[in-house]
């Protein structure tokens, strides 16, 4: 009995001394922003890919008398809000499950070019945009996640307005028009040693790109890309944090992504 009493007393003491037990949640003081578009039959995929499919496996009362509901889904690993693993365009680099979590969680630097993109669907982020951001906010810190805000997420899930065409197949690819990064801006961000880049359009390269040079340059350095990101308008230029967790697909060239932003209240 005495040993039990002492053990219980020690447990109470340990709990009272452990600040983690009574600590506030890490995101207390932050608004949590959902930055992922819902995956369903309206989800936008590249014109040459099949869309998201969800079929019901079972729904209803079982022989055991309880309700049960399960589904099956099929999807390409590039579509909707998703991760581009570096292997997507760079042989021997990280596949989806190999991307370090440290590159998927960090301070967000949001570069807003929505006014330029509204005037030019083929707009590409310029070095001058980065330099202006740094004039306004300070140097882009190493290890941050740079997100290019074009405002195109407001068009989701209207394929024609979002991608510039609702055509599918190679014909659709030829008519894509949406903003992305330029090669010059991509190289500048690599020099700043960012952890990842992302955009609220279908690709880090602009729609009319034929060589996907941003994919090539960035992914060769094992830097991942985040595409079809939602709600960038709700993140400030600086001060927010991003957590972007993909499905852990072994060998995946990409993966569906659940990304959230933490914005100070």
ChimeraX attribute file (.defattr): number of C-alpha atoms within 10 A of each C-alpha:
attribute: neighborCount
match mode: 1-to-1
recipient: residues
	/A:1	6
	/A:2	7
	/A:3	8
	/A:4	9
	/A:5	10
	/A:6	11
	/A:7	12
	/A:8	12
	/A:9	12
	/A:10	12
	/A:11	12
	/A:12	12
	/A:13	11
	/A:14	12
	/A:15	13
	/A:16	12
	/A:17	11
	/A:18	11
	/A:19	10
	/A:20	10
	/A:21	10
	/A:22	10
	/A:23	9
	/A:24	10
	/A:25	8
	/A:26	7
	/A:27	11
	/A:28	12
	/A:29	12
	/A:30	14
	/A:31	16
	/A:32	17
	/A:33	17
	/A:34	16
	/A:35	24
	/A:36	20
	/A:37	21
	/A:38	13
	/A:39	17
	/A:40	13
	/A:41	11
	/A:42	15
	/A:43	18
	/A:44	26
	/A:45	22
	/A:46	19
	/A:47	21
	/A:48	13
	/A:49	15
	/A:50	15
	/A:51	20
	/A:52	18
	/A:53	15
	/A:54	14
	/A:55	10
	/A:56	10
	/A:57	10
	/A:58	13
	/A:59	11
	/A:60	11
	/A:61	11
	/A:62	11
	/A:63	7
	/A:64	6
	/A:65	8
	/A:66	8
	/A:67	11
	/A:68	10
	/A:69	11
	/A:70	10
	/A:71	10
	/A:72	10
	/A:73	11
	/A:74	11
	/A:75	17
	/A:76	17
	/A:77	21
	/A:78	25
	/A:79	26
	/A:80	31
	/A:81	29
	/A:82	27
	/A:83	32
	/A:84	33
	/A:85	30
	/A:86	28
	/A:87	25
	/A:88	23
	/A:89	19
	/A:90	19
	/A:91	11
	/A:92	11
	/A:93	19
	/A:94	24
	/A:95	24
	/A:96	26
	/A:97	18
	/A:98	16
	/A:99	21
	/A:100	13
	/A:101	13
	/A:102	12
	/A:103	19
	/A:104	24
	/A:105	21
	/A:106	20
	/A:107	21
	/A:108	27
	/A:109	26
	/A:110	22
	/A:111	22
	/A:112	21
	/A:113	18
	/A:114	17
	/A:115	11
	/A:116	16
	/A:117	20
	/A:118	15
	/A:119	9
	/A:120	13
	/A:121	22
	/A:122	20
	/A:123	21
	/A:124	25
	/A:125	27
	/A:126	18
	/A:127	18
	/A:128	10
	/A:129	15
	/A:130	18
	/A:131	16
	/A:132	13
	/A:133	19
	/A:134	15
	/A:135	10
	/A:136	10
	/A:137	13
	/A:138	11
	/A:139	12
	/A:140	20
	/A:141	16
	/A:142	14
	/A:143	18
	/A:144	23
	/A:145	30
	/A:146	26
	/A:147	24
	/A:148	25
	/A:149	28
	/A:150	27
	/A:151	23
	/A:152	25
	/A:153	23
	/A:154	15
	/A:155	13
	/A:156	20
	/A:157	17
	/A:158	16
	/A:159	17
	/A:160	14
	/A:161	17
	/A:162	24
	/A:163	29
	/A:164	18
	/A:165	19
	/A:166	17
	/A:167	17
	/A:168	16
	/A:169	12
	/A:170	10
	/A:171	13
	/A:172	16
	/A:173	21
	/A:174	16
	/A:175	17
	/A:176	24
	/A:177	21
	/A:178	29
	/A:179	33
	/A:180	29
	/A:181	24
	/A:182	21
	/A:183	21
	/A:184	14
	/A:185	19
	/A:186	22
	/A:187	16
	/A:188	16
	/A:189	21
	/A:190	18
	/A:191	10
	/A:192	15
	/A:193	17
	/A:194	19
	/A:195	24
	/A:196	25
	/A:197	26
	/A:198	24
	/A:199	29
	/A:200	29
	/A:201	29
	/A:202	28
	/A:203	26
	/A:204	29
	/A:205	26
	/A:206	24
	/A:207	24
	/A:208	17
	/A:209	18
	/A:210	10
	/A:211	9
	/A:212	17
	/A:213	18
	/A:214	24
	/A:215	25
	/A:216	17
	/A:217	17
	/A:218	23
	/A:219	23
	/A:220	19
	/A:221	14
	/A:222	21
	/A:223	23
	/A:224	29
	/A:225	27
	/A:226	30
	/A:227	25
	/A:228	28
	/A:229	28
	/A:230	26
	/A:231	20
	/A:232	25
	/A:233	16
	/A:234	14
	/A:235	23
	/A:236	16
	/A:237	19
	/A:238	17
	/A:239	14
	/A:240	20
	/A:241	22
	/A:242	24
	/A:243	20
	/A:244	21
	/A:245	17
	/A:246	23
	/A:247	16
	/A:248	16
	/A:249	15
	/A:250	12
	/A:251	13
	/A:252	21
	/A:253	22
	/A:254	28
	/A:255	27
	/A:256	25
	/A:257	26
	/A:258	19
	/A:259	23
	/A:260	21
	/A:261	24
	/A:262	21
	/A:263	20
	/A:264	15
	/A:265	8
